[in-house]
Amino acid sequence: MASSRPFVNTPSTRIPSPTRPPRSSARNSEIYSARPNTSSPSKHLEPNLVAEYGHSHGTPSRLPRPRRQHRPSASLDISPSKPKAKQRASALVPPSPVKTQPLHIDLPAPSLLPAPIPRKFSKRDPQHILNELASLIDASDAAKMREYLPLDVMLAMHERELMEGAARLQRAKSIKGGQATMVSSSGPTGVFGIPLRQVSLYASTKAVLGGFEHDLPIVVFACVEELYRSGISTPSNPTPTSPSPNKFTRRTLSCSPRDPDPVHPRLSALLAIFDSPTHKFGILAALKDEVSDDVYALLTTFLSRLPEPVIAPLEIIQGFRDALWIWCVKPQPGSQRATSTSTRIRIAQMLLGLLPTPNLSLFVYLMAFSCQVLEVRMRRRRRESAARDSLACGTGGISALEAQLLALERELEGKNEREKEKRKIVVRRR
């Protein structure tokens, strides 16, 4: 019930606000004296505050009024005895969306670690290698080892290589600083027909083989990498053709005479580029637009014109070849220690460790290339054999993709043959 008494502003009737600081009495008197008493102040009082201060009517509440009407949220804890109320509550609360697991595909994370830095290849002391080699062969072969590989010759070659390596390093630093040219005026001015150890001083580039850094001739590296890219890397043109396929192996392992090959104009232009210090021996030349036959001819020409075989210099070629054949390839029947495969592989490693670094680096690089060529040829023969068997038996022995690759290879072979014929006609007319 509303009170009919006039509003009296007394200090004892003030209710402190829990959310606002107390105002001055003069300010409060002016505000409440000007506001008419139109409703019962007890309706705006909170029950806990009334119980605390003992006033249920007669004084208005000084709590801030809510700006909008408060609506209690529907409780989800409804007794099972009230199904209608439960239905109303469920209608008020929207159903939670169904969580679907995202599609997860395991992909290898890209490695953020930098690539390992290749190590500089360094030779061991020949004395240590020969001592270890003597422990792997029979005692009866110790005299043969001294005959095949004289210690004084091996030490002299090792000392010469150390001096040439220091000169190569000094020259590389001077070229990097712009204080020298690619080759001095007093030295050789070409690549073809020059010993390999001299070529490695002024016309070599660095390549990584087996985690080690090697110096390879620029012309060999350019040709092999181009053949990897276009000659044997693509299944459409797996192997380069050559009129004499045994030339590559013969110039690597033996000291045979030069082969009188006809040199066509394009090969002559390539020889001039990689043999000239003006063009920096082909370090900036690109072979991507050249025919595979020309690139292969450039490679075999360099190997054919070397004055010594790749595998070893002339000082030790005969003894090194005999030792490799007797102890690794065809061991004597009476030898007991050199018959196991692991022992022969270890002996071959020791013998290769005695080679000069330019010869060893080029030999390993060319052997890796030869293995890739043979692997591609064997794979192609297996595909052709499977295709013939499937046609003979009337069954699908090969897939459609392999059949397309075979057809594409034959088409490119025919195209290469036609290009060769056109080139021959042009040469004849000239």
Secondary structure, 3 states (H helix, E strand, C coil): CCCCCCCCCCHHHCCCCCCCCCCCHHHHHHHHHHCCCCCCHHHHCCHHHHHHHCCCCCCCCCCCCCCCCCCCCCCCCCCCCCHHHHHHHHHHCCCCCCCCCCCCCCCCCCCCCCCCCCEECCCCCHHHHHHHHHHHCCHHHHHHHHHHCCHHHHHHHHHHHHHHHHHHHHHHHHHHCCCCCCCCCCCCCCCCCCCHHHHHHHCEEEEEECCEEEEEEHHHHHHHHHHHHHHHCCCCCCCCCCCCCCHHHHHHHCCCCCCCCCCCHHHHHHHHHHCCCCCHHHCCCCCCCCCHHHHHHHHHHHHHCCCCCCCCCCCCHHHHHHHHHHHHHCCCCCCCCCCCHHHHHHHHHHHHHCCCHHHHHHHHHHHHHHHHHHHHHHHHHHHHHHHHHHHHHCCCCCCHHHHHHHHHHHHHHHHHHHHHHHHHHHHHHC
